Amino acid sequence: MQEESGSGATTDIIKGMHLGPRECFEQCARHKPDNHAAWYNIGTLLNTFDRTNKIGDHYYERHECFHKALTIDDTDAMAWFNLGVALPPGRSSGAINGIEYNPRQCFEQSILRNARDPDVWYNLGCALDGEGDISIPLRHGKQFTRQQCFELTLRMN
C-alpha cells in the first residue's frame, strides 16, 4: 500500500492484491489465452452468478468462455454440458472444430464423454421435450427417448 502526502491524499492498493476468483481467472486467460481451465472456470463462475441473480444475465460471456474452452480441448464433458446450459433453445454455439452445436447436441457430446452424470441426462430430456424430438441415437446407434432420459436420471439419483 502506498500513501501520498499533502492535500487530497490517496491510497493506492497494490494491483492484484484483492482480486476475486473471476478476476484471477480472467488474468490467467489474458496471460495464457490457450488455457482451457481458465476459460472453463470463468464460464462456471458466470453461471453461478446468474443462478443467484447477483449480477444478471451473462449469456454472451458464458457462451464465449465455454466456446473458447472447447475450442482448446473438446474432450471436456462438463464444458459441453455447461455450454448446453448456457445456450437458449434454438441457438447454436458457433463453430467448434468446424461444427455448430445447439443445446441438445452439446448434451449429447457431454454424454458421449461421460454417460454417468444425471444432470446431463435430465437436460437432454428437457432439450428433447423442447425440440419435440422423439428419440436420438447415442453410442452404437442406441436410441433414447426423452422419457428414457428422465428415467435414467431418476435411476442415477
Rosetta constraint file for C-alpha pairs under 8 A:
AtomPair CA 1 CA 11 HARMONIC 6.91 0.50
AtomPair CA 1 CA 12 HARMONIC 5.84 0.50
AtomPair CA 1 CA 13 HARMONIC 5.05 0.50
AtomPair CA 1 CA 14 HARMONIC 5.70 0.50
AtomPair CA 2 CA 11 HARMONIC 5.85 0.50
AtomPair CA 2 CA 12 HARMONIC 5.30 0.50
AtomPair CA 2 CA 13 HARMONIC 6.87 0.50
AtomPair CA 2 CA 14 HARMONIC 7.77 0.50
AtomPair CA 3 CA 9 HARMONIC 6.93 0.50
AtomPair CA 3 CA 10 HARMONIC 6.00 0.50
AtomPair CA 3 CA 11 HARMONIC 4.81 0.50
AtomPair CA 3 CA 12 HARMONIC 6.53 0.50
AtomPair CA 4 CA 9 HARMONIC 5.27 0.50
AtomPair CA 4 CA 10 HARMONIC 5.85 0.50
AtomPair CA 4 CA 11 HARMONIC 6.89 0.50
AtomPair CA 5 CA 9 HARMONIC 5.51 0.50
AtomPair CA 13 CA 17 HARMONIC 7.16 0.50
AtomPair CA 19 CA 23 HARMONIC 5.73 0.50
AtomPair CA 19 CA 24 HARMONIC 6.17 0.50
AtomPair CA 20 CA 24 HARMONIC 6.29 0.50
AtomPair CA 21 CA 25 HARMONIC 6.33 0.50
AtomPair CA 22 CA 26 HARMONIC 6.07 0.50
AtomPair CA 22 CA 41 HARMONIC 7.99 0.50
AtomPair CA 22 CA 42 HARMONIC 5.90 0.50
AtomPair CA 22 CA 45 HARMONIC 6.75 0.50
AtomPair CA 23 CA 27 HARMONIC 6.09 0.50
AtomPair CA 24 CA 28 HARMONIC 6.26 0.50
AtomPair CA 25 CA 29 HARMONIC 6.14 0.50
AtomPair CA 25 CA 38 HARMONIC 5.14 0.50
AtomPair CA 25 CA 39 HARMONIC 7.42 0.50
AtomPair CA 25 CA 41 HARMONIC 6.93 0.50
AtomPair CA 25 CA 42 HARMONIC 6.17 0.50
AtomPair CA 26 CA 30 HARMONIC 6.14 0.50
AtomPair CA 26 CA 38 HARMONIC 7.05 0.50
AtomPair CA 26 CA 39 HARMONIC 7.84 0.50
AtomPair CA 26 CA 42 HARMONIC 6.96 0.50
AtomPair CA 27 CA 31 HARMONIC 6.19 0.50
AtomPair CA 28 CA 32 HARMONIC 5.93 0.50
AtomPair CA 28 CA 33 HARMONIC 7.72 0.50
AtomPair CA 28 CA 35 HARMONIC 7.70 0.50
AtomPair CA 28 CA 38 HARMONIC 6.30 0.50
AtomPair CA 29 CA 33 HARMONIC 4.72 0.50
AtomPair CA 29 CA 34 HARMONIC 7.32 0.50
AtomPair CA 29 CA 35 HARMONIC 6.23 0.50
AtomPair CA 29 CA 38 HARMONIC 5.58 0.50
AtomPair CA 29 CA 39 HARMONIC 6.56 0.50
AtomPair CA 34 CA 72 HARMONIC 6.37 0.50
AtomPair CA 35 CA 39 HARMONIC 6.79 0.50
AtomPair CA 35 CA 69 HARMONIC 7.64 0.50
AtomPair CA 35 CA 72 HARMONIC 7.60 0.50
AtomPair CA 36 CA 40 HARMONIC 6.18 0.50
AtomPair CA 36 CA 68 HARMONIC 7.46 0.50
AtomPair CA 36 CA 69 HARMONIC 4.62 0.50
AtomPair CA 36 CA 70 HARMONIC 7.48 0.50
AtomPair CA 36 CA 72 HARMONIC 5.89 0.50
AtomPair CA 36 CA 73 HARMONIC 6.55 0.50
AtomPair CA 37 CA 41 HARMONIC 5.96 0.50
AtomPair CA 37 CA 69 HARMONIC 7.09 0.50
AtomPair CA 38 CA 42 HARMONIC 6.23 0.50
AtomPair CA 38 CA 69 HARMONIC 7.98 0.50
AtomPair CA 39 CA 43 HARMONIC 6.31 0.50
AtomPair CA 39 CA 65 HARMONIC 4.92 0.50
AtomPair CA 39 CA 66 HARMONIC 6.47 0.50
AtomPair CA 39 CA 68 HARMONIC 6.50 0.50
AtomPair CA 39 CA 69 HARMONIC 5.33 0.50
AtomPair CA 40 CA 44 HARMONIC 6.21 0.50
AtomPair CA 40 CA 65 HARMONIC 6.15 0.50
AtomPair CA 40 CA 66 HARMONIC 5.60 0.50
AtomPair CA 40 CA 69 HARMONIC 5.55 0.50
AtomPair CA 40 CA 79 HARMONIC 6.54 0.50
AtomPair CA 41 CA 45 HARMONIC 6.12 0.50
AtomPair CA 42 CA 46 HARMONIC 6.26 0.50
AtomPair CA 42 CA 62 HARMONIC 7.60 0.50
AtomPair CA 42 CA 65 HARMONIC 6.56 0.50
AtomPair CA 43 CA 47 HARMONIC 6.24 0.50
AtomPair CA 43 CA 61 HARMONIC 7.21 0.50
AtomPair CA 43 CA 62 HARMONIC 4.60 0.50
AtomPair CA 43 CA 63 HARMONIC 7.39 0.50
AtomPair CA 43 CA 64 HARMONIC 7.97 0.50
AtomPair CA 43 CA 65 HARMONIC 5.12 0.50
AtomPair CA 43 CA 66 HARMONIC 5.93 0.50
AtomPair CA 44 CA 48 HARMONIC 6.33 0.50
AtomPair CA 44 CA 62 HARMONIC 7.58 0.50
AtomPair CA 44 CA 82 HARMONIC 7.55 0.50
AtomPair CA 45 CA 49 HARMONIC 6.25 0.50
AtomPair CA 46 CA 50 HARMONIC 6.24 0.50
AtomPair CA 46 CA 58 HARMONIC 6.42 0.50
AtomPair CA 46 CA 61 HARMONIC 7.68 0.50
AtomPair CA 46 CA 62 HARMONIC 6.06 0.50
AtomPair CA 47 CA 51 HARMONIC 6.32 0.50
AtomPair CA 47 CA 58 HARMONIC 7.74 0.50
AtomPair CA 47 CA 62 HARMONIC 6.89 0.50
AtomPair CA 47 CA 86 HARMONIC 7.64 0.50
AtomPair CA 48 CA 52 HARMONIC 6.38 0.50
AtomPair CA 49 CA 53 HARMONIC 6.05 0.50
AtomPair CA 49 CA 54 HARMONIC 5.54 0.50
AtomPair CA 49 CA 55 HARMONIC 5.75 0.50
AtomPair CA 49 CA 56 HARMONIC 7.16 0.50
AtomPair CA 50 CA 54 HARMONIC 6.62 0.50
AtomPair CA 50 CA 55 HARMONIC 6.29 0.50
AtomPair CA 50 CA 56 HARMONIC 5.42 0.50
AtomPair CA 50 CA 57 HARMONIC 5.74 0.50
AtomPair CA 50 CA 58 HARMONIC 6.89 0.50
AtomPair CA 58 CA 62 HARMONIC 5.92 0.50
AtomPair CA 59 CA 63 HARMONIC 5.97 0.50
AtomPair CA 59 CA 86 HARMONIC 6.32 0.50
AtomPair CA 59 CA 87 HARMONIC 7.50 0.50
AtomPair CA 60 CA 64 HARMONIC 6.01 0.50
AtomPair CA 61 CA 65 HARMONIC 6.14 0.50
AtomPair CA 62 CA 66 HARMONIC 6.27 0.50
AtomPair CA 62 CA 83 HARMONIC 7.75 0.50
AtomPair CA 62 CA 86 HARMONIC 6.38 0.50
AtomPair CA 63 CA 67 HARMONIC 5.90 0.50
AtomPair CA 63 CA 83 HARMONIC 6.20 0.50
AtomPair CA 63 CA 86 HARMONIC 5.90 0.50
AtomPair CA 63 CA 87 HARMONIC 6.84 0.50
AtomPair CA 63 CA 93 HARMONIC 7.29 0.50
AtomPair CA 64 CA 68 HARMONIC 6.05 0.50
AtomPair CA 65 CA 69 HARMONIC 6.19 0.50
AtomPair CA 66 CA 70 HARMONIC 6.14 0.50
AtomPair CA 66 CA 79 HARMONIC 5.96 0.50
AtomPair CA 66 CA 80 HARMONIC 7.64 0.50
AtomPair CA 66 CA 82 HARMONIC 7.10 0.50
AtomPair CA 66 CA 83 HARMONIC 5.59 0.50
AtomPair CA 67 CA 71 HARMONIC 6.10 0.50
AtomPair CA 67 CA 83 HARMONIC 7.07 0.50
AtomPair CA 67 CA 93 HARMONIC 7.05 0.50
AtomPair CA 67 CA 94 HARMONIC 7.74 0.50
AtomPair CA 67 CA 96 HARMONIC 7.14 0.50
AtomPair CA 68 CA 72 HARMONIC 6.34 0.50
AtomPair CA 69 CA 73 HARMONIC 6.15 0.50
AtomPair CA 69 CA 74 HARMONIC 7.58 0.50
AtomPair CA 69 CA 79 HARMONIC 7.14 0.50
AtomPair CA 70 CA 74 HARMONIC 4.38 0.50
AtomPair CA 70 CA 75 HARMONIC 7.52 0.50
AtomPair CA 70 CA 76 HARMONIC 7.19 0.50
AtomPair CA 70 CA 79 HARMONIC 6.69 0.50
AtomPair CA 70 CA 80 HARMONIC 7.37 0.50
AtomPair CA 70 CA 96 HARMONIC 6.94 0.50
AtomPair CA 71 CA 96 HARMONIC 5.61 0.50
AtomPair CA 71 CA 97 HARMONIC 6.68 0.50
AtomPair CA 74 CA 80 HARMONIC 7.89 0.50
AtomPair CA 75 CA 113 HARMONIC 6.87 0.50
AtomPair CA 76 CA 80 HARMONIC 6.55 0.50
AtomPair CA 76 CA 110 HARMONIC 7.55 0.50
AtomPair CA 76 CA 113 HARMONIC 7.36 0.50
AtomPair CA 77 CA 81 HARMONIC 6.27 0.50
AtomPair CA 77 CA 109 HARMONIC 7.12 0.50
AtomPair CA 77 CA 110 HARMONIC 4.27 0.50
AtomPair CA 77 CA 111 HARMONIC 7.11 0.50
AtomPair CA 77 CA 112 HARMONIC 7.97 0.50
AtomPair CA 77 CA 113 HARMONIC 5.39 0.50
AtomPair CA 77 CA 114 HARMONIC 6.08 0.50
AtomPair CA 78 CA 82 HARMONIC 6.03 0.50
AtomPair CA 78 CA 110 HARMONIC 6.59 0.50
AtomPair CA 79 CA 83 HARMONIC 6.03 0.50
AtomPair CA 79 CA 110 HARMONIC 7.82 0.50
AtomPair CA 80 CA 84 HARMONIC 6.24 0.50
AtomPair CA 80 CA 106 HARMONIC 5.21 0.50
AtomPair CA 80 CA 107 HARMONIC 6.46 0.50
AtomPair CA 80 CA 109 HARMONIC 6.36 0.50
AtomPair CA 80 CA 110 HARMONIC 5.17 0.50
AtomPair CA 81 CA 85 HARMONIC 6.35 0.50
AtomPair CA 81 CA 106 HARMONIC 6.14 0.50
AtomPair CA 81 CA 107 HARMONIC 5.37 0.50
AtomPair CA 81 CA 109 HARMONIC 7.99 0.50
AtomPair CA 81 CA 110 HARMONIC 5.56 0.50
AtomPair CA 81 CA 120 HARMONIC 6.38 0.50
AtomPair CA 82 CA 86 HARMONIC 6.05 0.50
AtomPair CA 83 CA 87 HARMONIC 6.21 0.50
AtomPair CA 83 CA 93 HARMONIC 7.70 0.50
AtomPair CA 83 CA 103 HARMONIC 7.32 0.50
AtomPair CA 83 CA 106 HARMONIC 6.65 0.50
AtomPair CA 84 CA 102 HARMONIC 7.08 0.50
AtomPair CA 84 CA 103 HARMONIC 4.10 0.50
AtomPair CA 84 CA 104 HARMONIC 6.81 0.50
AtomPair CA 84 CA 105 HARMONIC 7.71 0.50
AtomPair CA 84 CA 106 HARMONIC 4.95 0.50
AtomPair CA 84 CA 107 HARMONIC 5.95 0.50
AtomPair CA 85 CA 103 HARMONIC 6.82 0.50
AtomPair CA 85 CA 123 HARMONIC 7.88 0.50
AtomPair CA 87 CA 91 HARMONIC 6.12 0.50
AtomPair CA 87 CA 92 HARMONIC 7.07 0.50
AtomPair CA 87 CA 93 HARMONIC 7.08 0.50
AtomPair CA 87 CA 102 HARMONIC 7.27 0.50
AtomPair CA 87 CA 103 HARMONIC 5.87 0.50
AtomPair CA 88 CA 103 HARMONIC 7.24 0.50
AtomPair CA 89 CA 102 HARMONIC 7.42 0.50
AtomPair CA 89 CA 103 HARMONIC 6.47 0.50
AtomPair CA 89 CA 127 HARMONIC 7.55 0.50
AtomPair CA 89 CA 130 HARMONIC 7.56 0.50
AtomPair CA 90 CA 102 HARMONIC 6.67 0.50
AtomPair CA 90 CA 103 HARMONIC 7.74 0.50
AtomPair CA 91 CA 102 HARMONIC 5.86 0.50
AtomPair CA 91 CA 103 HARMONIC 7.47 0.50
AtomPair CA 92 CA 100 HARMONIC 6.05 0.50
AtomPair CA 92 CA 101 HARMONIC 5.17 0.50
AtomPair CA 92 CA 102 HARMONIC 4.34 0.50
AtomPair CA 92 CA 103 HARMONIC 7.21 0.50
AtomPair CA 93 CA 100 HARMONIC 5.82 0.50
AtomPair CA 93 CA 101 HARMONIC 5.20 0.50
AtomPair CA 93 CA 102 HARMONIC 6.14 0.50
AtomPair CA 94 CA 99 HARMONIC 7.66 0.50
AtomPair CA 94 CA 100 HARMONIC 5.24 0.50
AtomPair CA 94 CA 101 HARMONIC 7.00 0.50
AtomPair CA 95 CA 99 HARMONIC 4.80 0.50
AtomPair CA 95 CA 100 HARMONIC 4.52 0.50
AtomPair CA 95 CA 101 HARMONIC 7.34 0.50
AtomPair CA 96 CA 100 HARMONIC 6.40 0.50
AtomPair CA 96 CA 101 HARMONIC 7.84 0.50
AtomPair CA 101 CA 105 HARMONIC 5.55 0.50
AtomPair CA 101 CA 106 HARMONIC 6.12 0.50
AtomPair CA 102 CA 106 HARMONIC 6.28 0.50
AtomPair CA 103 CA 107 HARMONIC 6.38 0.50
AtomPair CA 103 CA 127 HARMONIC 6.94 0.50
AtomPair CA 104 CA 108 HARMONIC 6.26 0.50
AtomPair CA 104 CA 124 HARMONIC 5.86 0.50
AtomPair CA 104 CA 127 HARMONIC 5.38 0.50
AtomPair CA 104 CA 128 HARMONIC 6.94 0.50
AtomPair CA 105 CA 109 HARMONIC 6.15 0.50
AtomPair CA 106 CA 110 HARMONIC 6.25 0.50
AtomPair CA 107 CA 111 HARMONIC 6.20 0.50
AtomPair CA 107 CA 120 HARMONIC 6.00 0.50
AtomPair CA 107 CA 121 HARMONIC 7.62 0.50
AtomPair CA 107 CA 123 HARMONIC 7.14 0.50
AtomPair CA 107 CA 124 HARMONIC 5.69 0.50
AtomPair CA 108 CA 112 HARMONIC 6.20 0.50
AtomPair CA 108 CA 124 HARMONIC 7.22 0.50
AtomPair CA 108 CA 138 HARMONIC 7.30 0.50
AtomPair CA 109 CA 113 HARMONIC 6.53 0.50
AtomPair CA 110 CA 114 HARMONIC 6.07 0.50
AtomPair CA 110 CA 115 HARMONIC 7.52 0.50
AtomPair CA 110 CA 120 HARMONIC 7.18 0.50
AtomPair CA 111 CA 115 HARMONIC 4.41 0.50
AtomPair CA 111 CA 116 HARMONIC 7.63 0.50
AtomPair CA 111 CA 117 HARMONIC 7.72 0.50
AtomPair CA 111 CA 120 HARMONIC 6.87 0.50
AtomPair CA 111 CA 121 HARMONIC 7.56 0.50
AtomPair CA 112 CA 138 HARMONIC 7.38 0.50
AtomPair CA 112 CA 139 HARMONIC 6.95 0.50
AtomPair CA 116 CA 156 HARMONIC 7.63 0.50
AtomPair CA 117 CA 121 HARMONIC 6.84 0.50
AtomPair CA 117 CA 156 HARMONIC 7.83 0.50
AtomPair CA 118 CA 122 HARMONIC 6.12 0.50
AtomPair CA 118 CA 152 HARMONIC 7.20 0.50
AtomPair CA 118 CA 153 HARMONIC 4.65 0.50
AtomPair CA 118 CA 154 HARMONIC 7.75 0.50
AtomPair CA 118 CA 156 HARMONIC 5.88 0.50
AtomPair CA 118 CA 157 HARMONIC 6.82 0.50
AtomPair CA 119 CA 123 HARMONIC 6.16 0.50
AtomPair CA 119 CA 153 HARMONIC 7.10 0.50
AtomPair CA 120 CA 124 HARMONIC 6.03 0.50
AtomPair CA 121 CA 125 HARMONIC 6.15 0.50
AtomPair CA 121 CA 149 HARMONIC 5.30 0.50
AtomPair CA 121 CA 150 HARMONIC 6.79 0.50
AtomPair CA 121 CA 152 HARMONIC 6.98 0.50
AtomPair CA 121 CA 153 HARMONIC 5.90 0.50
AtomPair CA 122 CA 126 HARMONIC 6.35 0.50
AtomPair CA 122 CA 149 HARMONIC 6.22 0.50
AtomPair CA 122 CA 150 HARMONIC 5.60 0.50
AtomPair CA 122 CA 153 HARMONIC 5.79 0.50
AtomPair CA 123 CA 127 HARMONIC 6.09 0.50
AtomPair CA 124 CA 128 HARMONIC 6.10 0.50
AtomPair CA 124 CA 146 HARMONIC 7.42 0.50
AtomPair CA 124 CA 149 HARMONIC 6.87 0.50
AtomPair CA 125 CA 129 HARMONIC 6.14 0.50
AtomPair CA 125 CA 145 HARMONIC 7.60 0.50
AtomPair CA 125 CA 146 HARMONIC 4.38 0.50
AtomPair CA 125 CA 147 HARMONIC 6.96 0.50
AtomPair CA 125 CA 148 HARMONIC 7.94 0.50
AtomPair CA 125 CA 149 HARMONIC 5.14 0.50
AtomPair CA 125 CA 150 HARMONIC 5.96 0.50
AtomPair CA 126 CA 130 HARMONIC 6.09 0.50
AtomPair CA 126 CA 146 HARMONIC 7.25 0.50
AtomPair CA 127 CA 131 HARMONIC 6.06 0.50
AtomPair CA 128 CA 132 HARMONIC 5.83 0.50
AtomPair CA 128 CA 133 HARMONIC 5.19 0.50
AtomPair CA 128 CA 134 HARMONIC 7.22 0.50
AtomPair CA 128 CA 135 HARMONIC 7.66 0.50
AtomPair CA 128 CA 145 HARMONIC 7.75 0.50
AtomPair CA 128 CA 146 HARMONIC 5.68 0.50
AtomPair CA 129 CA 133 HARMONIC 6.67 0.50
AtomPair CA 129 CA 146 HARMONIC 6.36 0.50
AtomPair CA 133 CA 145 HARMONIC 7.95 0.50
AtomPair CA 133 CA 146 HARMONIC 7.95 0.50
AtomPair CA 134 CA 145 HARMONIC 5.61 0.50
AtomPair CA 134 CA 146 HARMONIC 6.93 0.50
AtomPair CA 135 CA 143 HARMONIC 5.83 0.50
AtomPair CA 135 CA 144 HARMONIC 5.06 0.50
AtomPair CA 135 CA 145 HARMONIC 4.13 0.50
AtomPair CA 135 CA 146 HARMONIC 6.74 0.50
AtomPair CA 136 CA 143 HARMONIC 5.23 0.50
AtomPair CA 136 CA 144 HARMONIC 5.38 0.50
AtomPair CA 136 CA 145 HARMONIC 6.65 0.50
AtomPair CA 137 CA 141 HARMONIC 5.02 0.50
AtomPair CA 137 CA 142 HARMONIC 5.29 0.50
AtomPair CA 137 CA 143 HARMONIC 4.38 0.50
AtomPair CA 137 CA 144 HARMONIC 6.42 0.50
AtomPair CA 138 CA 142 HARMONIC 5.46 0.50
AtomPair CA 138 CA 143 HARMONIC 6.27 0.50
AtomPair CA 138 CA 144 HARMONIC 7.23 0.50
AtomPair CA 144 CA 148 HARMONIC 5.89 0.50
AtomPair CA 144 CA 149 HARMONIC 6.63 0.50
AtomPair CA 145 CA 149 HARMONIC 6.37 0.50
AtomPair CA 146 CA 150 HARMONIC 6.41 0.50
AtomPair CA 147 CA 151 HARMONIC 6.17 0.50
AtomPair CA 148 CA 152 HARMONIC 6.06 0.50
AtomPair CA 149 CA 153 HARMONIC 6.32 0.50
AtomPair CA 150 CA 154 HARMONIC 6.39 0.50
AtomPair CA 151 CA 155 HARMONIC 6.28 0.50
AtomPair CA 152 CA 156 HARMONIC 6.12 0.50
AtomPair CA 153 CA 157 HARMONIC 6.25 0.50
